[in-house]
Amino acid sequence: MMSMIEDSRGNLLQAIRRHFFIFDRPLMVILSLILLLGCLAVSSAAMNFPGRFEGHLRNIFAGIFVMWIAAMIPPQKLMRFAVPVYAIGMALLVAVALFGLIKNGARRWINIGIIIQPSEIMKLALPLTLAWYFQKREGMIRWRDFVVAGIILALPVGLIMRQPDLGTSLLVTSAGFFVIFFAGLSWRLMIGLVAAGLASLPLVWTLLHDYQRNRVMTLLDPTSDPLGKGFHIIQSTIAIGSGGLIGKGWLNGTQSHLEFIPERTTDFIFAVFSEEFGLLGNGVLLVLYLLLIGRGLIIAANAPTLFSRLLAGALTMSIFTYAFVNMGMVSGILPVVGVPLPFISYGGTAFVTLSLGIGILMSIQRHRKLVQT
């Protein structure tokens, strides 16, 4: 009788462990430390925004829940959803172009009972679909397959750029490009594409919207309009520089608390963090991001299928793109394109999207172990 009770108790504990303790430990430890730094930064930046820090905590719990759900779904099932999700995303992007809601001169949203931004779907749908496409052609990938993949990539990116939404189009492009790159895109072709891109810059310049041209010109000389278009970059660089080596201390940032930094809880939160924690704090944050990216690439390298490897690699490098672009624009190295700092910035949609990507990474790692054992 006692042995039966012990067996049932052991089975129960095993079931609980199988369904609830499913997170990859190294990845979760690194992510938890980044989230802690994010909470410190948001709590300071949101002092004059009642309820925003509480909203950030809700976003964290929602992200962890989404991460947990994604970690339980086997990669084989994710592959089945790739094409339907891509098709739905494309249909919604076309619907946005035809019937979308216009806010601040941009047509990016659509009301389907709830207001959604379909371009966010493509951040995951595109790498899923491209990874599925190359998985179907494993062992016989030819140059024409890269052409087809380029078309699959170009269709949603073109629709997103028409909205216009330069930041999201950049993120979607990078997610798709990394899948194509990891699938075996030759360096010769990459060099050719870069050369063609540089040669087409004059044409691209004529196709840019006025606000996009202004951002490039502001990057080159923010002092040309210090109280207007250059205000963001000037104030953020002042905040970063004033932090010095060890920073002014948590809650003691003058640029943020005197409201010189716009969008300080979202896109420009890195300036708040830099002012309060200085170069040492930035170094810690950079190391954590590098560890997160390194762990993701290890998961990608050890994945059992081409689909899993391509998807894990693309999702990992997408996090790198988020961090690089955000830090670059806040530091005045890149144009301002509205990209949040991953797991630090306040914002529900981007946070849940990134958490879903981390959950997929954990699923790939978890089900690799299950296959091996």
Short mmCIF file of the C-alpha atoms (twelve columns), coordinates in Angstrom:
data_MODEL
# 
_entry.id   MODEL 
# 
loop_
_atom_site.group_PDB 
_atom_site.id 
_atom_site.type_symbol 
_atom_site.label_atom_id 
_atom_site.label_alt_id 
_atom_site.label_comp_id 
_atom_site.label_asym_id 
_atom_site.label_seq_id 
_atom_site.Cartn_x 
_atom_site.Cartn_y 
_atom_site.Cartn_z 
_atom_site.pdbx_PDB_model_num 
ATOM 1   C CA . MET A 1   0.000   0.000  0.000   1 
ATOM 2   C CA . MET A 2   2.775   2.386  0.979   1 
ATOM 3   C CA . SER A 3   4.664   1.598  -2.219  1 
ATOM 4   C CA . MET A 4   1.568   2.441  -4.281  1 
ATOM 5   C CA . ILE A 5   1.205   5.789  -2.472  1 
ATOM 6   C CA . GLU A 6   4.876   6.547  -3.016  1 
ATOM 7   C CA . ASP A 7   4.614   5.616  -6.692  1 
ATOM 8   C CA . SER A 8   1.557   7.829  -7.184  1 
ATOM 9   C CA . ARG A 9   3.265   10.672 -5.343  1 
ATOM 10  C CA . GLY A 10  6.348   10.236 -7.507  1 
ATOM 11  C CA . ASN A 11  4.222   10.247 -10.668 1 
ATOM 12  C CA . LEU A 12  2.455   13.409 -9.501  1 
ATOM 13  C CA . LEU A 13  5.751   15.176 -8.805  1 
ATOM 14  C CA . GLN A 14  7.053   14.064 -12.183 1 
ATOM 15  C CA . ALA A 15  3.934   15.401 -13.906 1 
ATOM 16  C CA . ILE A 16  4.252   18.732 -12.082 1 
ATOM 17  C CA . ARG A 17  7.911   18.970 -13.000 1 
ATOM 18  C CA . ARG A 18  7.139   18.109 -16.628 1 
ATOM 19  C CA . HIS A 19  4.467   20.808 -16.998 1 
ATOM 20  C CA . PHE A 20  5.631   23.613 -14.720 1 
ATOM 21  C CA . PHE A 21  9.430   23.404 -14.478 1 
ATOM 22  C CA . ILE A 22  10.017  23.540 -18.206 1 
ATOM 23  C CA . PHE A 23  12.141  26.672 -18.562 1 
ATOM 24  C CA . ASP A 24  15.745  26.401 -19.681 1 
ATOM 25  C CA . ARG A 25  17.641  27.295 -16.499 1 
ATOM 26  C CA . PRO A 26  20.591  29.268 -17.971 1 
ATOM 27  C CA . LEU A 27  18.258  31.224 -20.222 1 
ATOM 28  C CA . MET A 28  15.827  31.920 -17.387 1 
ATOM 29  C CA . VAL A 29  18.555  33.068 -14.981 1 
ATOM 30  C CA . ILE A 30  19.956  35.509 -17.555 1 
ATOM 31  C CA . LEU A 31  16.486  36.751 -18.477 1 
ATOM 32  C CA . SER A 32  15.538  37.222 -14.806 1 
ATOM 33  C CA . LEU A 33  18.581  39.446 -14.236 1 
ATOM 34  C CA . ILE A 34  17.696  41.552 -17.305 1 
ATOM 35  C CA . LEU A 35  14.100  41.845 -16.072 1 
ATOM 36  C CA . LEU A 36  15.370  42.988 -12.665 1 
ATOM 37  C CA . LEU A 37  17.422  45.748 -14.275 1 
ATOM 38  C CA . GLY A 38  14.397  46.637 -16.373 1 
ATOM 39  C CA . CYS A 39  12.216  46.962 -13.283 1 
ATOM 40  C CA . LEU A 40  14.757  49.304 -11.691 1 
ATOM 41  C CA . ALA A 41  14.906  51.443 -14.829 1 
ATOM 42  C CA . VAL A 42  11.131  51.583 -15.405 1 
ATOM 43  C CA . SER A 43  10.350  52.329 -11.738 1 
ATOM 44  C CA . SER A 44  12.669  55.330 -11.927 1 
ATOM 45  C CA . ALA A 45  11.594  56.535 -15.381 1 
ATOM 46  C CA . ALA A 46  7.872   56.143 -14.551 1 
ATOM 47  C CA . MET A 47  7.871   58.194 -11.339 1 
ATOM 48  C CA . ASN A 48  5.661   60.829 -12.990 1 
ATOM 49  C CA . PHE A 49  3.486   58.251 -14.768 1 
ATOM 50  C CA . PRO A 50  1.072   56.757 -12.201 1 
ATOM 51  C CA . GLY A 51  0.315   53.095 -12.839 1 
ATOM 52  C CA . ARG A 52  2.994   52.591 -15.474 1 
ATOM 53  C CA . PHE A 53  5.332   50.541 -13.288 1 
ATOM 54  C CA . GLU A 54  2.403   48.355 -12.243 1 
ATOM 55  C CA . GLY A 55  1.584   47.980 -15.926 1 
ATOM 56  C CA . HIS A 56  5.188   46.924 -16.570 1 
ATOM 57  C CA . LEU A 57  4.861   44.220 -13.910 1 
ATOM 58  C CA . ARG A 58  1.654   43.011 -15.561 1 
ATOM 59  C CA . ASN A 59  3.497   42.848 -18.876 1 
ATOM 60  C CA . ILE A 60  6.210   40.733 -17.249 1 
ATOM 61  C CA . PHE A 61  3.693   38.248 -15.837 1 
ATOM 62  C CA . ALA A 62  1.859   38.123 -19.184 1 
ATOM 63  C CA . GLY A 63  5.169   37.564 -20.968 1 
ATOM 64  C CA . ILE A 64  6.171   34.749 -18.618 1 
ATOM 65  C CA . PHE A 65  2.785   33.086 -19.123 1 
ATOM 66  C CA . VAL A 66  3.136   33.310 -22.918 1 
ATOM 67  C CA . MET A 67  6.696   31.999 -22.585 1 
ATOM 68  C CA . TRP A 68  5.461   29.031 -20.551 1 
ATOM 69  C CA . ILE A 69  2.767   28.198 -23.122 1 
ATOM 70  C CA . ALA A 70  5.256   28.430 -26.008 1 
ATOM 71  C CA . ALA A 71  7.812   26.287 -24.181 1 
ATOM 72  C CA . MET A 72  5.308   23.424 -24.000 1 
ATOM 73  C CA . ILE A 73  4.530   23.393 -27.738 1 
ATOM 74  C CA . PRO A 74  6.833   21.017 -29.677 1 
ATOM 75  C CA . PRO A 75  8.683   22.576 -32.628 1 
ATOM 76  C CA . GLN A 76  6.988   20.063 -34.945 1 
ATOM 77  C CA . LYS A 77  3.598   21.611 -34.112 1 
ATOM 78  C CA . LEU A 78  4.982   25.115 -34.577 1 
ATOM 79  C CA . MET A 79  6.066   24.105 -38.084 1 
ATOM 80  C CA . ARG A 80  2.454   23.183 -38.934 1 
ATOM 81  C CA . PHE A 81  1.277   26.662 -37.972 1 
ATOM 82  C CA . ALA A 82  3.951   28.484 -40.021 1 
ATOM 83  C CA . VAL A 83  2.166   28.897 -43.359 1 
ATOM 84  C CA . PRO A 84  -1.342  29.575 -41.920 1 
ATOM 85  C CA . VAL A 85  0.023   32.248 -39.573 1 
ATOM 86  C CA . TYR A 86  2.000   33.851 -42.417 1 
ATOM 87  C CA . ALA A 87  -1.110  33.835 -44.646 1 
ATOM 88  C CA . ILE A 88  -3.230  35.401 -41.904 1 
ATOM 89  C CA . GLY A 89  -0.568  38.016 -41.258 1 
ATOM 90  C CA . MET A 90  -0.372  38.904 -44.968 1 
ATOM 91  C CA . ALA A 91  -4.163  39.138 -45.220 1 
ATOM 92  C CA . LEU A 92  -4.247  41.485 -42.233 1 
ATOM 93  C CA . LEU A 93  -1.448  43.635 -43.693 1 
ATOM 94  C CA . VAL A 94  -3.415  43.967 -46.945 1 
ATOM 95  C CA . ALA A 95  -6.513  44.835 -44.896 1 
ATOM 96  C CA . VAL A 96  -4.520  47.500 -43.057 1 
ATOM 97  C CA . ALA A 97  -3.447  49.012 -46.385 1 
ATOM 98  C CA . LEU A 98  -7.087  49.146 -47.499 1 
ATOM 99  C CA . PHE A 99  -9.088  49.790 -44.328 1 
ATOM 100 C CA . GLY A 100 -6.559  50.470 -41.570 1 
ATOM 101 C CA . LEU A 101 -6.878  53.080 -38.852 1 
ATOM 102 C CA . ILE A 102 -4.755  56.197 -39.255 1 
ATOM 103 C CA . LYS A 103 -2.954  57.582 -36.201 1 
ATOM 104 C CA . ASN A 104 -0.316  60.318 -36.358 1 
ATOM 105 C CA . GLY A 105 -0.177  60.042 -40.132 1 
ATOM 106 C CA . ALA A 106 0.515   56.270 -40.135 1 
ATOM 107 C CA . ARG A 107 -1.853  53.472 -41.146 1 
ATOM 108 C CA . ARG A 108 -0.644  50.576 -38.967 1 
ATOM 109 C CA . TRP A 109 -3.686  49.309 -37.086 1 
ATOM 110 C CA . ILE A 110 -6.961  47.599 -37.885 1 
ATOM 111 C CA . ASN A 111 -10.123 47.045 -35.878 1 
ATOM 112 C CA . ILE A 112 -11.332 43.415 -35.941 1 
ATOM 113 C CA . GLY A 113 -13.342 43.721 -32.756 1 
ATOM 114 C CA . ILE A 114 -10.122 44.688 -31.054 1 
ATOM 115 C CA . ILE A 115 -7.478  47.041 -32.422 1 
ATOM 116 C CA . ILE A 116 -4.348  45.135 -33.450 1 
ATOM 117 C CA . GLN A 117 -1.095  45.914 -35.281 1 
ATOM 118 C CA . PRO A 118 -0.658  43.054 -37.795 1 
ATOM 119 C CA . SER A 119 2.988   43.904 -38.480 1 
ATOM 120 C CA . GLU A 120 3.813   42.522 -35.025 1 
ATOM 121 C CA . ILE A 121 2.580   39.101 -36.163 1 
ATOM 122 C CA . MET A 122 5.167   39.017 -38.937 1 
ATOM 123 C CA . LYS A 123 8.077   39.306 -36.482 1 
ATOM 124 C CA . LEU A 124 7.448   35.634 -35.683 1 
ATOM 125 C CA . ALA A 125 5.396   34.464 -38.673 1 
ATOM 126 C CA . LEU A 126 8.128   35.333 -41.178 1 
ATOM 127 C CA . PRO A 127 11.023  33.404 -39.556 1 
ATOM 128 C CA . LEU A 128 8.626   30.502 -38.893 1 
ATOM 129 C CA . THR A 129 7.626   30.363 -42.554 1 
ATOM 130 C CA . LEU A 130 11.146  30.717 -43.918 1 
ATOM 131 C CA . ALA A 131 12.432  28.031 -41.537 1 
ATOM 132 C CA . TRP A 132 9.559   25.770 -42.684 1 
ATOM 133 C CA . TYR A 133 10.401  26.472 -46.336 1 
ATOM 134 C CA . PHE A 134 14.070  25.532 -45.977 1 
ATOM 135 C CA . GLN A 135 13.194  22.478 -43.866 1 
ATOM 136 C CA . LYS A 136 11.075  21.182 -46.758 1 
ATOM 137 C CA . ARG A 137 14.114  21.542 -49.040 1 
ATOM 138 C CA . GLU A 138 16.751  20.198 -46.672 1 
ATOM 139 C CA . GLY A 139 19.628  18.608 -48.550 1 
ATOM 140 C CA . MET A 140 18.633  20.080 -51.918 1 
ATOM 141 C CA . ILE A 141 18.674  23.847 -51.350 1 
ATOM 142 C CA . ARG A 142 19.491  25.699 -54.590 1 
ATOM 143 C CA . TRP A 143 20.016  29.353 -55.449 1 
ATOM 144 C CA . ARG A 144 16.427  29.624 -56.676 1 
ATOM 145 C CA . ASP A 145 15.229  28.706 -53.188 1 
ATOM 146 C CA . PHE A 146 16.944  31.821 -51.853 1 
ATOM 147 C CA . VAL A 147 15.111  33.844 -54.506 1 
ATOM 148 C CA . VAL A 148 11.776  32.412 -53.347 1 
ATOM 149 C CA . ALA A 149 12.751  33.104 -49.740 1 
ATOM 150 C CA . GLY A 150 13.589  36.685 -50.702 1 
ATOM 151 C CA . ILE A 151 10.107  37.083 -52.189 1 
ATOM 152 C CA . ILE A 152 8.510   35.629 -49.035 1 
ATOM 153 C CA . LEU A 153 10.508  38.215 -47.080 1 
ATOM 154 C CA . ALA A 154 9.886   41.166 -49.397 1 
ATOM 155 C CA . LEU A 155 6.078   40.902 -49.510 1 
ATOM 156 C CA . PRO A 156 5.325   41.705 -45.849 1 
ATOM 157 C CA . VAL A 157 8.258   44.132 -45.546 1 
ATOM 158 C CA . GLY A 158 6.959   46.137 -48.505 1 
ATOM 159 C CA . LEU A 159 3.489   46.385 -46.967 1 
ATOM 160 C CA . ILE A 160 4.899   47.405 -43.584 1 
ATOM 161 C CA . MET A 161 7.092   50.112 -45.122 1 
ATOM 162 C CA . ARG A 162 4.031   51.564 -46.871 1 
ATOM 163 C CA . GLN A 163 2.277   52.126 -43.536 1 
ATOM 164 C CA . PRO A 164 4.939   53.657 -42.943 1 
ATOM 165 C CA . ASP A 165 6.753   51.868 -40.084 1 
ATOM 166 C CA . LEU A 166 10.510  51.896 -40.534 1 
ATOM 167 C CA . GLY A 167 11.295  50.370 -37.123 1 
ATOM 168 C CA . THR A 168 9.050   47.325 -37.500 1 
ATOM 169 C CA . SER A 169 10.076  46.795 -41.132 1 
ATOM 170 C CA . LEU A 170 13.709  46.761 -40.008 1 
ATOM 171 C CA . LEU A 171 12.986  44.146 -37.322 1 
ATOM 172 C CA . VAL A 172 10.927  41.960 -39.666 1 
ATOM 173 C CA . THR A 173 13.622  42.210 -42.344 1 
ATOM 174 C CA . SER A 174 16.356  41.210 -39.900 1 
ATOM 175 C CA . ALA A 175 14.334  38.227 -38.614 1 
ATOM 176 C CA . GLY A 176 13.820  36.932 -42.151 1 
ATOM 177 C CA . PHE A 177 17.368  37.694 -43.277 1 
ATOM 178 C CA . PHE A 178 18.909  35.711 -40.419 1 
ATOM 179 C CA . VAL A 179 16.922  32.618 -41.434 1 
ATOM 180 C CA . ILE A 180 18.143  32.979 -45.021 1 
ATOM 181 C CA . PHE A 181 21.705  33.591 -43.837 1 
ATOM 182 C CA . PHE A 182 21.768  30.538 -41.557 1 
ATOM 183 C CA . ALA A 183 20.245  28.441 -44.365 1 
ATOM 184 C CA . GLY A 184 23.498  28.858 -46.292 1 
ATOM 185 C CA . LEU A 185 23.366  32.167 -48.160 1 
ATOM 186 C CA . SER A 186 26.753  32.546 -49.837 1 
ATOM 187 C CA . TRP A 187 29.088  35.367 -48.916 1 
ATOM 188 C CA . ARG A 188 29.493  36.289 -52.574 1 
ATOM 189 C CA . LEU A 189 25.772  36.851 -52.910 1 
ATOM 190 C CA . MET A 190 25.719  38.826 -49.660 1 
ATOM 191 C CA . ILE A 191 28.528  41.080 -50.894 1 
ATOM 192 C CA . GLY A 192 26.626  41.536 -54.152 1 
ATOM 193 C CA . LEU A 193 23.457  42.466 -52.275 1 
ATOM 194 C CA . VAL A 194 25.350  44.960 -50.118 1 
ATOM 195 C CA . ALA A 195 26.919  46.526 -53.212 1 
ATOM 196 C CA . ALA A 196 23.520  46.721 -54.911 1 
ATOM 197 C CA . GLY A 197 22.037  48.269 -51.760 1 
ATOM 198 C CA . LEU A 198 24.733  50.938 -51.629 1 
ATOM 199 C CA . ALA A 199 24.284  51.695 -55.325 1 
ATOM 200 C CA . SER A 200 20.522  52.092 -54.854 1 
ATOM 201 C CA . LEU A 201 20.812  54.553 -51.962 1 
ATOM 202 C CA . PRO A 202 20.022  57.593 -54.152 1 
ATOM 203 C CA . LEU A 203 16.828  55.884 -55.337 1 
ATOM 204 C CA . VAL A 204 15.938  54.790 -51.803 1 
ATOM 205 C CA . TRP A 205 16.392  58.371 -50.618 1 
ATOM 206 C CA . THR A 206 13.763  59.588 -53.088 1 
ATOM 207 C CA . LEU A 207 11.335  56.905 -51.867 1 
ATOM 208 C CA . LEU A 208 11.663  57.793 -48.190 1 
ATOM 209 C CA . HIS A 209 8.936   59.744 -46.444 1 
ATOM 210 C CA . ASP A 210 9.745   63.246 -45.252 1 
ATOM 211 C CA . TYR A 211 9.882   62.199 -41.586 1 
ATOM 212 C CA . GLN A 212 12.341  59.410 -42.456 1 
ATOM 213 C CA . ARG A 213 14.620  61.808 -44.315 1 
ATOM 214 C CA . ASN A 214 14.436  64.194 -41.369 1 
ATOM 215 C CA . ARG A 215 15.578  61.421 -39.038 1 
ATOM 216 C CA . VAL A 216 18.630  60.734 -41.168 1 
ATOM 217 C CA . MET A 217 19.502  64.427 -41.390 1 
ATOM 218 C CA . THR A 218 18.964  64.820 -37.642 1 
ATOM 219 C CA . LEU A 219 21.342  61.916 -37.029 1 
ATOM 220 C CA . LEU A 220 24.030  63.686 -39.052 1 
ATOM 221 C CA . ASP A 221 23.507  67.032 -37.291 1 
ATOM 222 C CA . PRO A 222 21.074  67.040 -34.335 1 
ATOM 223 C CA . THR A 223 22.074  70.613 -33.435 1 
ATOM 224 C CA . SER A 224 20.423  71.885 -36.626 1 
ATOM 225 C CA . ASP A 225 17.074  71.684 -34.783 1 
ATOM 226 C CA . PRO A 226 17.951  71.358 -31.072 1 
ATOM 227 C CA . LEU A 227 14.443  72.098 -29.805 1 
ATOM 228 C CA . GLY A 228 12.655  70.075 -32.453 1 
ATOM 229 C CA . LYS A 229 13.741  66.992 -34.354 1 
ATOM 230 C CA . GLY A 230 17.175  66.874 -32.706 1 
ATOM 231 C CA . PHE A 231 15.844  67.171 -29.151 1 
ATOM 232 C CA . HIS A 232 15.590  63.409 -28.548 1 
ATOM 233 C CA . ILE A 233 19.164  62.615 -29.535 1 
ATOM 234 C CA . ILE A 234 20.712  65.634 -27.824 1 
ATOM 235 C CA . GLN A 235 19.023  64.987 -24.478 1 
ATOM 236 C CA . SER A 236 19.646  61.234 -24.547 1 
ATOM 237 C CA . THR A 237 23.363  61.676 -25.276 1 
ATOM 238 C CA . ILE A 238 23.601  64.253 -22.489 1 
ATOM 239 C CA . ALA A 239 22.008  61.739 -20.100 1 
ATOM 240 C CA . ILE A 240 24.353  58.933 -21.178 1 
ATOM 241 C CA . GLY A 241 27.438  61.129 -20.825 1 
ATOM 242 C CA . SER A 242 26.392  62.593 -17.467 1 
ATOM 243 C CA . GLY A 243 26.185  59.100 -15.968 1 
ATOM 244 C CA . GLY A 244 29.966  58.818 -15.995 1 
ATOM 245 C CA . LEU A 245 31.612  55.679 -14.675 1 
ATOM 246 C CA . ILE A 246 29.249  54.626 -11.882 1 
ATOM 247 C CA . GLY A 247 26.172  56.751 -12.602 1 
ATOM 248 C CA . LYS A 248 24.213  59.194 -10.449 1 
ATOM 249 C CA . GLY A 249 22.438  56.419 -8.574  1 
ATOM 250 C CA . TRP A 250 19.018  54.831 -8.807  1 
ATOM 251 C CA . LEU A 251 16.194  57.424 -8.792  1 
ATOM 252 C CA . ASN A 252 18.756  60.254 -8.988  1 
ATOM 253 C CA . GLY A 253 18.818  60.861 -12.738 1 
ATOM 254 C CA . THR A 254 18.258  64.557 -13.370 1 
ATOM 255 C CA . GLN A 255 17.684  64.406 -17.130 1 
ATOM 256 C CA . SER A 256 14.844  61.920 -16.728 1 
ATOM 257 C CA . HIS A 257 13.234  63.287 -13.557 1 
ATOM 258 C CA . LEU A 258 13.317  66.851 -14.883 1 
ATOM 259 C CA . GLU A 259 11.582  65.440 -17.995 1 
ATOM 260 C CA . PHE A 260 14.264  66.321 -20.531 1 
ATOM 261 C CA . ILE A 261 14.226  62.785 -21.963 1 
ATOM 262 C CA . PRO A 262 11.125  62.099 -24.097 1 
ATOM 263 C CA . GLU A 263 9.680   58.579 -24.281 1 
ATOM 264 C CA . ARG A 264 11.839  57.750 -21.285 1 
ATOM 265 C CA . THR A 265 9.882   54.655 -20.236 1 
ATOM 266 C CA . THR A 266 9.838   53.139 -23.717 1 
ATOM 267 C CA . ASP A 267 12.236  53.791 -26.595 1 
ATOM 268 C CA . PHE A 268 14.683  55.995 -24.653 1 
ATOM 269 C CA . ILE A 269 14.848  54.076 -21.392 1 
ATOM 270 C CA . PHE A 270 18.493  53.197 -22.104 1 
ATOM 271 C CA . ALA A 271 19.328  56.882 -21.544 1 
ATOM 272 C CA . VAL A 272 17.667  56.721 -18.105 1 
ATOM 273 C CA . PHE A 273 19.523  53.530 -17.247 1 
ATOM 274 C CA . SER A 274 22.860  54.965 -18.413 1 
ATOM 275 C CA . GLU A 275 22.445  58.154 -16.394 1 
ATOM 276 C CA . GLU A 276 21.648  56.341 -13.168 1 
ATOM 277 C CA . PHE A 277 23.974  53.323 -13.451 1 
ATOM 278 C CA . GLY A 278 26.774  54.722 -15.598 1 
ATOM 279 C CA . LEU A 279 29.312  52.869 -17.695 1 
ATOM 280 C CA . LEU A 280 29.539  50.000 -15.194 1 
ATOM 281 C CA . GLY A 281 25.784  49.443 -15.325 1 
ATOM 282 C CA . ASN A 282 25.860  49.522 -19.114 1 
ATOM 283 C CA . GLY A 283 28.685  46.980 -19.063 1 
ATOM 284 C CA . VAL A 284 26.636  44.625 -16.892 1 
ATOM 285 C CA . LEU A 285 23.623  45.011 -19.187 1 
ATOM 286 C CA . LEU A 286 25.722  44.362 -22.299 1 
ATOM 287 C CA . VAL A 287 27.240  41.238 -20.743 1 
ATOM 288 C CA . LEU A 288 23.763  39.931 -19.897 1 
ATOM 289 C CA . TYR A 289 22.585  40.518 -23.463 1 
ATOM 290 C CA . LEU A 290 25.673  38.759 -24.815 1 
ATOM 291 C CA . LEU A 291 25.040  35.808 -22.492 1 
ATOM 292 C CA . LEU A 292 21.399  35.681 -23.604 1 
ATOM 293 C CA . ILE A 293 22.398  35.731 -27.268 1 
ATOM 294 C CA . GLY A 294 25.174  33.191 -26.653 1 
ATOM 295 C CA . ARG A 295 22.772  30.810 -24.931 1 
ATOM 296 C CA . GLY A 296 20.292  31.176 -27.784 1 
ATOM 297 C CA . LEU A 297 22.958  30.375 -30.354 1 
ATOM 298 C CA . ILE A 298 24.014  27.306 -28.362 1 
ATOM 299 C CA . ILE A 299 20.402  26.126 -28.389 1 
ATOM 300 C CA . ALA A 300 20.310  26.742 -32.155 1 
ATOM 301 C CA . ALA A 301 23.556  24.824 -32.726 1 
ATOM 302 C CA . ASN A 302 22.285  21.823 -30.746 1 
ATOM 303 C CA . ALA A 303 18.794  21.756 -32.274 1 
ATOM 304 C CA . PRO A 304 17.925  18.389 -33.874 1 
ATOM 305 C CA . THR A 305 16.308  19.646 -37.107 1 
ATOM 306 C CA . LEU A 306 17.070  22.296 -39.715 1 
ATOM 307 C CA . PHE A 307 13.758  24.016 -38.908 1 
ATOM 308 C CA . SER A 308 14.641  24.284 -35.239 1 
ATOM 309 C CA . ARG A 309 18.181  25.490 -35.938 1 
ATOM 310 C CA . LEU A 310 17.089  28.189 -38.357 1 
ATOM 311 C CA . LEU A 311 14.228  29.355 -36.146 1 
ATOM 312 C CA . ALA A 312 16.311  29.434 -32.966 1 
ATOM 313 C CA . GLY A 313 19.151  31.264 -34.699 1 
ATOM 314 C CA . ALA A 314 16.829  33.874 -36.221 1 
ATOM 315 C CA . LEU A 315 14.942  34.507 -32.965 1 
ATOM 316 C CA . THR A 316 18.200  34.889 -31.071 1 
ATOM 317 C CA . MET A 317 19.676  37.327 -33.569 1 
ATOM 318 C CA . SER A 318 16.406  39.275 -33.582 1 
ATOM 319 C CA . ILE A 319 17.006  40.038 -29.906 1 
ATOM 320 C CA . PHE A 320 20.482  41.236 -30.876 1 
ATOM 321 C CA . THR A 321 18.919  43.505 -33.526 1 
ATOM 322 C CA . TYR A 322 16.470  44.974 -30.996 1 
ATOM 323 C CA . ALA A 323 19.256  45.761 -28.527 1 
ATOM 324 C CA . PHE A 324 21.759  47.021 -31.116 1 
ATOM 325 C CA . VAL A 325 19.281  49.335 -32.873 1 
ATOM 326 C CA . ASN A 326 17.840  50.731 -29.629 1 
ATOM 327 C CA . MET A 327 21.227  51.421 -28.044 1 
ATOM 328 C CA . GLY A 328 22.500  52.818 -31.331 1 
ATOM 329 C CA . MET A 329 19.647  55.273 -31.791 1 
ATOM 330 C CA . VAL A 330 19.689  56.428 -28.155 1 
ATOM 331 C CA . SER A 331 23.463  56.956 -28.384 1 
ATOM 332 C CA . GLY A 332 23.143  58.961 -31.605 1 
ATOM 333 C CA . ILE A 333 24.816  56.329 -33.794 1 
ATOM 334 C CA . LEU A 334 21.654  55.286 -35.677 1 
ATOM 335 C CA . PRO A 335 18.500  57.175 -36.709 1 
ATOM 336 C CA . VAL A 336 15.556  57.159 -34.305 1 
ATOM 337 C CA . VAL A 337 13.253  54.369 -35.536 1 
ATOM 338 C CA . GLY A 338 11.123  53.510 -32.507 1 
ATOM 339 C CA . VAL A 339 12.604  50.164 -31.436 1 
ATOM 340 C CA . PRO A 340 12.296  49.200 -27.728 1 
ATOM 341 C CA . LEU A 341 15.129  47.850 -25.595 1 
ATOM 342 C CA . PRO A 342 14.319  44.123 -25.156 1 
ATOM 343 C CA . PHE A 343 12.908  43.176 -21.733 1 
ATOM 344 C CA . ILE A 344 13.769  46.644 -20.388 1 
ATOM 345 C CA . SER A 345 11.398  49.078 -22.125 1 
ATOM 346 C CA . TYR A 346 7.789   49.469 -21.051 1 
ATOM 347 C CA . GLY A 347 5.344   48.179 -23.665 1 
ATOM 348 C CA . GLY A 348 3.048   45.189 -23.801 1 
ATOM 349 C CA . THR A 349 3.090   44.174 -27.473 1 
ATOM 350 C CA . ALA A 350 6.858   44.093 -27.949 1 
ATOM 351 C CA . PHE A 351 7.360   42.477 -24.544 1 
ATOM 352 C CA . VAL A 352 4.935   39.641 -25.291 1 
ATOM 353 C CA . THR A 353 6.413   39.149 -28.774 1 
ATOM 354 C CA . LEU A 354 9.931   38.869 -27.368 1 
ATOM 355 C CA . SER A 355 8.729   36.554 -24.580 1 
ATOM 356 C CA . LEU A 356 7.066   34.332 -27.155 1 
ATOM 357 C CA . GLY A 357 10.381  34.123 -29.001 1 
ATOM 358 C CA . ILE A 358 12.196  33.129 -25.802 1 
ATOM 359 C CA . GLY A 359 9.498   30.526 -25.133 1 
ATOM 360 C CA . ILE A 360 10.083  29.021 -28.576 1 
ATOM 361 C CA . LEU A 361 13.823  28.845 -27.828 1 
ATOM 362 C CA . MET A 362 13.018  26.994 -24.594 1 
ATOM 363 C CA . SER A 363 10.699  24.653 -26.473 1 
ATOM 364 C CA . ILE A 364 13.464  23.786 -28.945 1 
ATOM 365 C CA . GLN A 365 15.883  23.072 -26.103 1 
ATOM 366 C CA . ARG A 366 13.354  21.135 -24.014 1 
ATOM 367 C CA . HIS A 367 12.137  18.883 -26.810 1 
ATOM 368 C CA . ARG A 368 15.687  18.237 -27.958 1 
ATOM 369 C CA . LYS A 369 16.310  16.729 -24.514 1 
ATOM 370 C CA . LEU A 370 13.098  14.710 -24.667 1 
ATOM 371 C CA . VAL A 371 14.107  13.251 -28.041 1 
ATOM 372 C CA . GLN A 372 17.548  12.305 -26.772 1 
ATOM 373 C CA . THR A 373 16.260  10.604 -23.645 1 
# 
